[in-house]
Amino acid sequence: MATDESEDVRVGDRYVWMDRKITISRIDDEVVDFEVLTDDGKSWSSKTGLPLPHQWIKAGSGPVPQLYCLNHPLREVEPGQFFCPECVDQYAANWAGLPSSEVQEAMATMLEEVKNRER
């Protein structure tokens, strides 16, 4: 079923169109910012006006469940993590040469940022 022009659009709503997964990231007046992820893993951001394109098929509503990466809203997290495999690998590489105390401090800072995002 294509989008209904009378339907309210909210941040976190998810749509599909062809090979694309679309998540609404911001709504300001009649302009909607959205994130796109294709089946081949490419992603980008864009904007569109309201109403949304009628070809988009609604796949979910409301806030994105924390099954998705904090850095990449359309990528699933590693089990027990806040980040996708790409981010986990990147953080691991960045932290590999740090002393244990610095890693613990960085992790505490990151977790505090996560808590603040959820508020």
Secondary structure, DSSP 8 states (H G I E B T S, - for coil): -B--TTS---TT-EEEETTEEEEEEEEETTEEEEEEEETTS-EEEEEEESS--TT-EEEE-SS--TTB-SSSTTSB--TT-SS-HHHHHHHHHHHTTS-HHHHHHHHHHHHHHHHHHH-
